[in-house]
Each structure stands twice: as C-alpha cells, then as structure tokens.
Amino acid sequence: MAHPIVPLEAGCPWEPFSSLWLPNVRWCEAQLCSVVVEPANTWSNLAYVLAGLALLWLGARQRDRTLRIFGAAEIVVGISSLVYHMSFSGILQVLDFFGMYVFTNLLLGLNLVRSGALSRRRFWPVYAGSVLALTALTVALRFTPFPIQGIVFVLILGIVATELRQRTAPPAGRRWFFASLATLTVAAGFSAADVTGVFCDPENHLVQGHAIWHVLGAISLVFAAFHYRRIPDLWEEA
C-alpha cells in the first residue's frame, strides 16, 4: 500500500515549499519537523558524493577522462537527491529528477556514440539538451496523473537495450556492466519494498529501504564508470 502524501506541519522549516507543491510519492520514513525532514533518505545520498569524489580522485591520478566525468555526474546525483529528501518538496523533487537524468542520459548518449547514431562532436549539445528537455517534461507531467518515476525506468531500459545492441563489447567484456545492472536491480527491490510498505519502519531514521537504494545505487554507478572507462577512444573528437 502506498503511503499517503500530506504536507508538512505548519511552522516546519520546509512547510511553505511542501505545501506549495507536494512530491508525487512518499517513502516509508516519517517526515520530521526539522531542517532535515527525512534523515535516513537524506544522508544516505552521501554515498553518491563519496563515490563521485573517489572517481574524481582516481580519474585525476590515472588521467582518465571517463572516471572524472562519471565522478562529477555521480556527485550531481547525490546532491540533488539529498536536497530533495531534506525538504520533502515537489519543487525540489524536480531537482532530484534532473540529477538522475544527468547520469542516465550520459550512459544513453555514450551508447549512441558507440553505435554511430550520434557523432562525438554533437554529444555534449545533445546530452545537455536532452537533460533539460526531460527536466521540463517532468515539470509538465507533474500536473497529470502520469507516474514520473516511469521516465527513469524507460531510460534504464534504453541504456540496457543500446548496450546489448553494440556491435562489440569492451575488451574486458561486459562484466562491470552486468555488475552495475545487478546492483541496481537489488537496489530497486529495496526501494519498491519501501514505498509499498513491505519493508517499512517509519520511525527508523537510520535504515530505510529507499536509503539502501541510494547506497547500492551509488555502487552501481561506480561499476558503470568502470565499464565505460574500458571502451577505447570514447571521447575522441568530443
């Protein structure tokens, strides 16, 4: 059963934002009348930030452009999701989706480059335009009953489909890709169990199913970075 979506109590720090525009989903964790509304779901996003910083460090040390770009994207994912869960606001939920598009569209765009459907010279303009367009679409769909989380699901399916249709795999194969996909699948299971109440203790502000999704998701994105770093000449002419 989905958890009821209600505004924060009057007088709470984020109540004006929450009342103006509610999120379209409520996770299991009980909302606190505090600067940090959902502690577990908020601080678990530091996993993305730490993983991103590690990729930036490793990329700088090894002069690996892929790791640096993926590290920066993962940090965006973490910060945008952290701000959303800290506020429980529909306005900042859009920022959360923006962060997810920053990463999913990166993978999807690179797969299109690898297949020859997108030139390396046009990658960055198309990538930036697609992130902004999907963010705008998310805002528009929030005024409809459409489940906007479905956009991310479709993008993930697109990533998997375009990866498996590549004419050649990286020299080391796709083991990092399948490790990323498997980890993300397990993470999605925890998130689904959270929102449906199967795995739910609202007063536990340390461990939540959606918080586990964040931690495993951060690991999944690192695996994805390791997969793409093995593809030769990925950024040539980009």
C-alpha positions as CSV (number, residue, x, y, z in Angstrom):
1,M,0.0,0.0,0.0
2,A,1.4,3.4,-0.9
3,H,2.0,5.9,1.9
4,P,-0.4,8.9,2.0
5,I,1.2,12.1,0.8
6,V,0.4,15.0,3.2
7,P,2.1,18.4,3.6
8,L,4.4,19.1,6.5
9,E,3.1,20.6,9.7
10,A,2.6,24.4,9.7
11,G,5.6,26.1,11.1
12,C,8.1,23.5,10.0
13,P,11.2,24.8,8.1
14,W,10.2,23.4,4.7
15,E,6.5,23.7,5.1
16,P,6.0,26.6,2.7
17,F,7.7,24.6,-0.1
18,S,6.0,21.4,0.8
19,S,2.5,23.0,0.8
20,L,3.1,24.8,-2.4
21,W,3.9,21.6,-4.4
22,L,3.8,18.2,-2.8
23,P,6.0,15.3,-4.2
24,N,4.2,12.6,-6.1
25,V,5.5,9.9,-3.8
26,R,6.0,9.4,-0.1
27,W,8.6,6.9,1.1
28,C,8.3,4.9,4.3
29,E,10.4,7.2,6.5
30,A,8.3,9.5,8.7
31,Q,8.8,13.2,8.0
32,L,10.2,15.2,10.8
33,C,9.5,18.9,11.5
34,S,13.2,19.7,11.0
35,V,15.7,21.2,8.6
36,V,16.3,17.6,7.6
37,V,12.9,16.1,7.0
38,E,14.0,12.5,6.2
39,P,17.4,11.8,7.8
40,A,18.0,8.3,6.5
41,N,16.9,9.1,3.0
42,T,18.9,12.3,3.1
43,W,22.3,11.3,4.5
44,S,22.4,8.1,2.5
45,N,22.9,10.2,-0.6
46,L,26.4,11.0,0.7
47,A,27.2,7.6,-0.7
48,Y,26.9,9.1,-4.2
49,V,29.0,12.1,-3.2
50,L,31.8,10.0,-1.7
51,A,31.8,7.6,-4.6
52,G,31.9,10.5,-7.0
53,L,34.8,12.1,-5.2
54,A,36.6,8.8,-5.3
55,L,36.1,8.6,-9.1
56,L,37.3,12.1,-9.5
57,W,40.4,11.3,-7.5
58,L,41.1,8.1,-9.3
59,G,40.5,9.8,-12.7
60,A,42.9,12.6,-11.9
61,R,45.5,10.2,-10.7
62,Q,45.2,7.9,-13.8
63,R,44.4,10.8,-16.2
64,D,41.2,9.0,-17.1
65,R,38.6,11.4,-18.5
66,T,35.8,8.9,-18.2
67,L,36.2,8.5,-14.5
68,R,36.3,12.2,-14.0
69,I,33.2,12.8,-15.9
70,F,31.3,9.9,-14.3
71,G,32.5,11.1,-10.9
72,A,31.2,14.6,-11.4
73,A,27.8,13.2,-12.6
74,E,27.5,11.0,-9.6
75,I,28.1,13.9,-7.3
76,V,25.3,15.8,-9.0
77,V,23.0,12.8,-8.5
78,G,23.9,12.7,-4.7
79,I,23.5,16.4,-4.1
80,S,20.2,16.8,-6.0
81,S,18.6,13.8,-4.2
82,L,20.0,14.9,-0.8
83,V,18.3,18.3,-1.2
84,Y,15.0,16.8,-2.2
85,H,14.8,14.3,0.7
86,M,16.0,17.0,3.1
87,S,13.0,19.1,2.1
88,F,10.1,16.8,1.1
89,S,9.1,19.3,-1.6
90,G,7.7,18.7,-5.0
91,I,9.7,21.7,-6.3
92,L,12.9,20.2,-5.3
93,Q,11.8,16.7,-6.4
94,V,12.3,18.1,-9.9
95,L,15.9,18.7,-9.0
96,D,16.2,15.1,-7.9
97,F,15.0,14.0,-11.4
98,F,17.4,16.4,-13.0
99,G,20.2,14.6,-11.2
100,M,19.0,11.2,-12.4
101,Y,18.8,12.5,-16.0
102,V,22.4,13.8,-15.7
103,F,23.6,10.2,-15.2
104,T,21.1,8.2,-17.3
105,N,21.5,10.4,-20.3
106,L,25.2,10.2,-20.1
107,L,25.2,6.5,-20.5
108,L,22.5,6.5,-23.1
109,G,24.3,9.2,-25.1
110,L,27.6,7.4,-25.0
111,N,25.9,4.2,-26.2
112,L,24.5,6.2,-29.2
113,V,28.0,7.5,-29.9
114,R,29.4,3.9,-29.8
115,S,26.8,2.7,-32.2
116,G,27.4,5.6,-34.6
117,A,23.9,7.0,-34.2
118,L,25.4,10.2,-32.6
119,S,28.6,11.9,-33.5
120,R,31.2,12.6,-30.9
121,R,31.1,16.3,-31.9
122,R,27.4,16.6,-31.2
123,F,27.5,14.5,-28.0
124,W,27.6,17.4,-25.5
125,P,25.0,19.6,-27.0
126,V,22.6,16.7,-27.5
127,Y,23.3,15.5,-24.0
128,A,22.7,18.9,-22.3
129,G,19.6,19.5,-24.4
130,S,18.1,16.1,-23.5
131,V,18.7,16.6,-19.8
132,L,17.0,20.0,-19.9
133,A,14.1,18.7,-22.1
134,L,13.4,15.7,-19.8
135,T,13.5,18.0,-16.7
136,A,10.9,20.3,-18.4
137,L,8.8,17.2,-19.3
138,T,9.0,16.2,-15.7
139,V,7.6,19.5,-14.6
140,A,4.8,19.3,-17.1
141,L,3.9,15.7,-16.2
142,R,3.6,16.7,-12.5
143,F,0.3,18.3,-13.4
144,T,-1.0,15.0,-14.7
145,P,-1.5,11.5,-13.0
146,F,1.4,10.2,-15.0
147,P,4.0,8.4,-12.7
148,I,7.1,10.4,-13.5
149,Q,9.3,7.7,-12.0
150,G,8.5,5.8,-15.1
151,I,10.6,8.2,-17.2
152,V,13.8,6.9,-15.4
153,F,12.7,3.3,-15.8
154,V,12.3,3.8,-19.6
155,L,15.7,5.5,-19.7
156,I,17.3,2.5,-17.9
157,L,15.7,0.1,-20.4
158,G,17.1,2.3,-23.2
159,I,20.6,2.0,-21.7
160,V,20.4,-1.8,-21.4
161,A,19.0,-2.1,-24.9
162,T,21.6,0.1,-26.6
163,E,24.4,-1.6,-24.6
164,L,23.3,-5.1,-25.7
165,R,23.0,-3.9,-29.3
166,Q,26.6,-2.7,-29.5
167,R,28.5,-4.4,-32.3
168,T,31.4,-5.0,-30.0
169,A,31.9,-5.1,-26.2
170,P,34.8,-3.5,-24.4
171,P,38.0,-5.6,-24.5
172,A,37.3,-6.9,-21.0
173,G,33.7,-7.8,-21.8
174,R,30.6,-6.6,-20.0
175,R,31.2,-7.9,-16.5
176,W,31.2,-4.4,-15.0
177,F,28.0,-3.5,-16.9
178,F,26.2,-6.6,-15.6
179,A,27.5,-5.9,-12.1
180,S,26.1,-2.4,-12.3
181,L,22.7,-3.7,-13.6
182,A,22.5,-6.5,-10.9
183,T,23.3,-4.0,-8.1
184,L,20.7,-1.5,-9.4
185,T,18.1,-4.3,-9.6
186,V,18.7,-5.2,-6.0
187,A,18.5,-1.5,-5.1
188,A,15.2,-1.1,-6.9
189,G,13.8,-4.1,-5.0
190,F,14.6,-2.3,-1.7
191,S,13.1,0.9,-2.9
192,A,9.9,-0.9,-4.1
193,A,9.6,-2.7,-0.8
194,D,9.9,0.7,1.0
195,V,7.2,2.6,-1.0
196,T,4.8,-0.4,-0.8
197,G,5.2,-0.8,2.9
198,V,6.7,-4.3,2.7
199,F,10.0,-3.2,4.3
200,C,8.9,-0.3,6.4
201,D,9.5,1.1,9.9
202,P,8.6,4.8,9.6
203,E,10.4,5.8,12.9
204,N,13.7,4.3,11.9
205,H,15.8,7.2,10.8
206,L,18.9,5.2,10.3
207,V,18.0,2.4,7.9
208,Q,15.2,2.6,5.3
209,G,14.6,0.7,2.1
210,H,14.9,3.8,0.0
211,A,18.2,4.7,1.8
212,I,19.6,1.3,0.8
213,W,18.6,2.1,-2.7
214,H,20.8,5.2,-2.5
215,V,23.8,3.3,-1.2
216,L,23.5,0.4,-3.7
217,G,22.7,2.9,-6.5
218,A,26.0,4.7,-5.8
219,I,27.9,1.4,-6.1
220,S,26.0,0.6,-9.3
221,L,27.1,3.9,-10.8
222,V,30.8,3.2,-9.9
223,F,30.5,-0.1,-11.7
224,A,29.1,1.7,-14.7
225,A,32.0,4.0,-14.7
226,F,34.4,1.1,-14.7
227,H,32.6,-0.4,-17.7
228,Y,32.8,2.7,-19.8
229,R,36.4,3.5,-19.0
230,R,37.4,0.3,-20.8
231,I,35.9,1.5,-24.1
232,P,38.7,2.8,-26.3
233,D,38.5,6.3,-27.9
234,L,35.2,7.1,-26.2
235,W,35.9,10.8,-26.1
236,E,37.8,11.3,-29.3
237,E,36.6,14.5,-31.0
238,A,34.1,15.1,-28.2
